[in-house]
């Protein structure tokens, strides 16, 4: 299920959901909510809160590793990303994803910043990691490339902004990649 999926029926009682004005501490907003009041109010509200995701700027032998997902178009590479598991600390999630996707062991980890990924309704927690080991791609990835930090070209989306911020923190010039 995508984090921004809109339900038509209540997952508790199967009644149709309606746009209702919901009042909470933050004021009032229209939300998809269960209008079923019989025999007692169901009370289900679809909040559509963002899902926490993680991203890693993986540094391996002085170069940044960018990976290509098997479902992506030719030439499209990005950071290692994934979702946090229930009750998982973000740094543990980053270490897990880097191991699962690249078979590398994280030796150092530093928070870059947090970003909103509106398109997927995610909050992206982005880290820089220094990793060791031999790269072996997971079945989810089809290719990877190594890029010297000074040659990186960030993209204008959540993880690309993280890459640009990390580059600036290292005193590197940022030139954004133009994607259609």
N, C-alpha and C positions, 0 to 999 in steps of 0.2 A: 504494500500500500504506500503510495506517495504521501508525504506529510501534508500536502495541500489538497488532498482529495476531498471532495464535497459529497457527503452522504445524502441520499434522498429519503432513507428510512432509518428510524431509530435502531441502533444496535442492541438496545436493551429490550424494547417491547414491540418492535417492528411497525410502529405507527409512523405515518408520514412526518417528515421534518418540515418546519416552516421557518421563515425569517421572522424572528421575534426580537423585540428590543429587550436586551438583557442589561440590568443595572448591577454594577459591582463597584469596588473601591475606585476604579479608574474612570467612572462615569457610566454612560450608557452607550451600547453599540448594538447594531443588528448582528445577530448570530443565528446559525442554523440550530434550532432547538425543537425538542419534542413537545407537541401541543396536547398530547394525550393527558387527560385529567381524570380518567375513569379506571378503576375505582378510586385511585389516589394519583396525584401528579407523578409522572415518571421522573421529570427533572433533568433528563439528559440534555447537555449543551455541547455542540461541537465547537470547541475553542479554536482549533486550527493553529495551535501554538507551534513555533518553529522547532524543528528537530535538531539536536546537537550533532554536528559532524566534525571531523578532524582532518587536517591536511598536514603533510610533512614536506618541507624543503629538504630533500635528502642530499647531504654532502658525502661523497665517497671518493677517497683519494684526491681531494682538492677540487673535484668537479661536482656539479649538481646533476642529479639523475632525474630526467623527465620520462614519463612512461606513457604508452599509448594503449588504451583500453581496446579490446578486441572488437567492440561495437562502434568504435569511432572511425571517422573518415581517415583516409591516408594522410599522413603529415601532421595530424593533430596529436600533440603531446601535452601533458600537464603534470601536476604534482601528484603524489600518492595521497589518496583520500579514502575516507571510510566513515562509518557511523560508530558512535560509542555504543557499547553494550550496556545493558542495565547494570547500574551500580559500579560502572568502570570509571576509574580516574582517567582524565584526559591524557596524561602522559603515558599511562599504561596502554591506552587505546592506540596512541601513536606508535609505540614500540611494537604492539601486536600487528598493526597494519603494515608497517615497514617489513616485519619478519614474514608475514603472510604473502605480501605482494612481491617483494624483492629478495627474500631470504637473507636479509642483512640484519645485523645486530646493532642496535642503537647504543652508542657509547656516551654521547652528550645530547642534551635536549634543552632548547630554549624557546620560550613563548615569543612569537613575533607579534601577534595581535589577534583580535576577534573580528569577524566580518559577517555581514548579512548577505545571504545568497537568496535574494528574493524569488528568483525563478523556481527554486525548489523548496522554498520556505524552510531554509536551514540557517542555523547560526554556525559558522565555520570557525573553529578554534585552530589557528595555524601556528605551527612550530618549525624551527630549524633544527635538524638533527645531524650529527656526525655519526656515520655508520661504518661498520667494518664487515668483512666477509666477502664471499663470492656471490655475485648476482645470479639468481635463478628466478625467472619470472613465474608468477602464478598463472593458472589457465585463464584467468580474467584479463591478463595483459598479453599483448601480441608483440610488443617491441619496446625498446627504451633507447634513450640517447644520453650521452654525457655532454655537458656544456660547461665551459669555463665560466665562472661567475660574471666576469666582465663582458661576456658575449650573450648573456641571457636577454631575452625579449619577452617581458611579461605581457599578458593579455588583459583586457579591460573587464574582468569579472573577479569574483571574490578571491580565488586563490592567486590570480594574477596580481591583484592589489597587494596581497601578502608578499609575493615574490618581489614586487617593486619596493615595498617598505623595507624588506630585508636587505635588498641591494643598496638602498639609500643609507641604511644603518652601517653598511660596510664602506661607504664613500664611493659607491659605484654609480655611474651615469645610467639613468633609466630611459630606455627608448621602447615604447610600447609596440607590440606586434598588432598589426591591423588585421582582424579576422572579419569575414563577411557576417 
